[in-house]
Amino acid sequence: MRTISSGLSPQALSRIAGQLARELRRSQQQRMRAQKAPDG
């Protein structure tokens, strides 16, 4: 990861990190919605 990030600007890195966070949150929300009874 360090070799990839070394060629990018801090702005690009933060933008990519934000996109990753949004995608992760969206997938987590979909997974949680699909679980009708998470305790059983």
N, C-alpha and C positions, 0 to 999 in steps of 0.2 A: 504494500500500500504506500509505503514511503516513496518508492520510485515513481509511482503514478502521481502522487500529490506534489512532488517536487517540481513538476512541469506546469502546475496550475497556479493561478493567482489566488490569494486568500478569498476574494469575492467569489470566484468560481467554486472554490472548495465549500464555502458556506452555502452557496446556492444548491450544490449537489447534496450536501448534508441535509438541507431543508427538504429537498425533494424525496430523499430516502426516508426521512422521518414521516412525511405525509403518507407515502406509500405504505410504510409499516403500520401506521395508525389505521389506515383504511382497511388493510387486510386483517388487522386484529379486531376491528369493529365488526367486520363481516363474520369472522369466526365466532365472536362472542354472540352475535345475533343468531347464528345458526344453532347455538346450544340452547335448547329450550329449558332444560333443567340441568345446569352445570354441576349440581351436587349429587346427581344420581345418574 
